[in-house]
Amino acid sequence: MPTEAMVNRTPPSPDARDQRLLELIGAGKIAAPDNEVLADIHRRRGDLAAAAAEYRRLHAKKAGAPRIDLLNAIFNGGNAPARLPQSDFAPAPFVQFDGFFGHALNQHLLDYAISRQDIFRPTELQAADQYEKQRSTLVTYEVGSPGEAMRAAVSERLPLLCERLGMPVFDIDFIQLKIAAYAAGDFFKAHQDNGLSHTGRRISFVYYFHREPKPYRGGDLLLYDSRFDPRAYVRTLFTRIVPHNDSIVFFPSEYFHEVLPVQTAPQDFSASRFTMAGHIG
């Protein structure tokens, strides 16, 4: 019979359950599952290299399974195959580059942002119920010469991005840019970038830049498995993108995504999680 302590015990968090399963597998106490479970744990934890290896192994055994084919292409650098049906929950395709700008331009952008703290404005969006904030961060649309460099770099890579994200190449009508500074406690809850008020956006991207050593924790980007008829996402299935200086990630704008709360020194603007985020349409 369950005791009062057992009844009132707080269930472990999903992160703790994932960690425990990895420990049991590593200790040889249980066999590694021969399905997507282990790979999904790795991508939830942000261990993209381990996820890629596991999806590659699964693809070698189960080639022709649409979901495995898609995940293997996403994580192992292939062109994305045909998307899953609109009514299915599909993993978000993404393309990530490290060392995107190089040290000089990366540092120039950081110096630009820190020296112009006065041009950033608070952006707080309300959730649909009007009682809960959807977003809290500081933003400026004055992107200076780094913005010109970003537009040029993104335009040059568009054909590759379209191939990897599984969409036809298109003529660019606009590249919207903003610089965001996520201070202590800032976040952006799950949302799409091409909702009713932002039609025309096809590809979203986030470029990370910050002081070294990294002055904050958290602020991970979660790319949720999403469907579009009707629109919804799976809270427990996502790819975690951990921010690294001078890295950038691209993904289709219709996929739900979220920025987790940032932990950093309060009242220190230079310790923010800085990004240059944009949308291509």
N, C-alpha and C positions, 0 to 999 in steps of 0.2 A: 504494500500500500504506500502511495507517495507521501512523504513527510511534508510538513509546512514549508521547510526550506526548499524542497524540490519544487513545490507548486509555485513559490514566490521567486524562484531563481530567474534572473534576466537571461533570456536566450542569447547565445553568442552572436556577435555581429557577422555579416557576410564575410568581411575581411578576416575575422578570426577563424571562421569555418574553413575558408580557403587555405589559410596558413596551417591549420591543423591537418587538413588532408595532405598537403605537401609534405609535412613532417612525417606522417604515417607512411606515405609512399617512399620517402627518402630513407626511412628506417627499415624498409622491407616488410612492414607489418601488414600492408595491403598491396595488392597488385595495381599498377597504373591502369586506369580505365582505357579501353580500346575504343574510345569515341571522343567527342569534342570537349568533354568535361575538363580535362587537364589543360588543354590549349585555351579554353575560355577563362580558366583561372589565371593563366599567365597574362592574358590581355587585360583582364580586370585589374591586375596588379601593376600593369605598366611594363612588364618584362617582355618587350616586343620581340627580342631575339629568341627567347625560349618559346614564345607563341609561334613564331615563324617555323622553328624547327619541328614543333609538334604538328602544325598544319601540313608541313611538307611530308612528314611521315604518314599522316592520315591520307593525304592525296595519293601517295604511292600505292596505298592499299585499296583506296576507294575512289579512284579516278572515275569521273562521270557523275558523281553525286553533286548536284548543283551547289549546295551550300558549301561543301568542302572545296569544290573547285574555286568558288568565289573567295573564300577565306585564304586559300593558298595563294591565289593571285594577289590579293591585297597585301599579305604579309611578306611575300617573297618576290615582290617587284615585277610581277607580270602584268600584262594588260588585263583589266577586269573583264571577265566573260559577261554574257548577257545577264542583266539584273534579274532577281527573283520577282515573281508576280507582285503587283502593287498591294495585294491583300496579305502578303507574307511579311514577317519581320525579318529584315535583311541587315547584316552587319554594314556599318558605314565604311565605304572605301576611303582611303586616305593616302596621301603621298607626303613623305617627310624628307627634308634635306637638313643636314648638319653643315655648319660652316657656310651659311648661305651668303652673307655679306662679306665675310672676312673681318679681321680685327680692326682695321682702320675705320671702315664705314660703320661697323657695329659700335665702336667707341664714340664716333662722331654723333651717332643717333642718341646714345646714352647721354652724352654731354649736352646735346640739344634739349632733350627732355628735362633733365635735371635743372638746367639753367633757366628754363622757361616755365617754371612751376606756376607762374601767375596766369598762364593762358589755359590751364586745365580747369574744367568746371565739373561739379558733381552731377552724376546722372543716376537718378533713382527711378526705376520703373515699377509700377504696381502690378502685382499678379492679377489674374482675372477676377478674384474674389474681392479685390480692393482693400483687403485687410493685411496683405502680406507683400513685402517688397520682392520684386522679381530680380532686381539688379541693383548693385551698389558699387560704384567705381568713379574715378575721375577720368575725363575724356577731353581731348582737343582734336579739332579737325585741321589745325594748322600743322602740316606735316613737313614743311620746308623742303630743302634739297634732298633729304633722305627719302621723302615721298616720291620724288621724281625717279630716284634710283630704283625704288621698289616697283613702280609702274613699269619701268623698262625691263626689269628682271622677270616680272610676272608675265609680261607680254611675250617675251622670248621663249618662255617655257610652256606656253599654253598648249601647243600640239601634244607634248609629252604628258601634260596633266590630263588632257581629255582622254588620251589612250589609257592611262593608268586608272582613271576614275570611271571608265566605261561610258563615256558620253561622246557624241559627235563633236568635231572641232567647229567652233563658231566664231563669227566676227565680234570683236570686242566693242561694245557700245560705251561701257564705262568701267572704271576701276575705282570704287569708293574706298577711302582710307581714313583711318583715325588712329591716334595714339592713346592708349589707355594706361592708367596707373592704378593698379590694385593695391590699396593700402591695407593696414591691419583690419581683418574682418570682412573685406570686400569679396563679392561673389557675383555670379550670374547664373540663375537657375535654368533648368532645362527649357530650351526654346528652339525654334527654327529660325533661320535667317531670311527665308523667303515667304514669310506669312502674308496675310492679306494686305498689310501696309508696305510690304517690301517686295513687290513682284518684280521679276526680271533678273534677280540674283541667281546665278548658276553655281559658282564656285566660291566658297569662303576660305579664308586663310588667316593664320595667326603666326606672326613672327615674334620670337621672344628675345628680349635683351635686358640685361641687369648687371649690377655690380658683381665683381668677383672678389672673394668667394661669394656664392649665392647667398643673399641676405634674408631670404624668406623660406618658409615651408608652405606646403599646400599649393593651392592655385592650379591643381591638375585639371586638364581638359578631358572630359568624358564624352566620347562619341557613342551614342546609344544605337543599338539595333532598332530600326524604325520601320514603320509601314506607312502607306500614304492613302489607303482607301479602306477604312477611314484613317485619318492621321492619328498615330499613337506610337509609343515606344516602350521597350522593356526595361524596367528600372534595374534589373539584375544582370543584364547582358550589355556590355559596353567595352570599348577599347579606351584605356587610360593613356593619355599623352602627358608625360612628365615634362615640365618646361626645362629646356636647356638653353643656355646663352648662345645666340647666333644660330638658332635652329628655327625652322618654319614647317608648318603642317597645312596641307590643303585638303579640303573635303567638299562633297556636294552640299549646297546650301540648304537643301530640304531635310537633311538628317537632323534629328534632335541632338543637342549637345548642351553641356553645362560646364561652368567653371566653379570648382570647389572653393570654399573660403580660404583666404590667405592669412597666414600667421607671420607677422613681421614686427619690427620695432615700431610702436606707435609714434606719431608726430615726426617721423623721419621719411620725408618724401623720397630721398635717394635710395631707400631700402625697399621701394615698391616692386611689385611684379609688373614690369613694363612690357607692353606689346604694341606692335603696329598690326592692326587687324584690318582686313579688307574683304571686299566682295567684287567678283567679276561678273559682269552681265553684258 
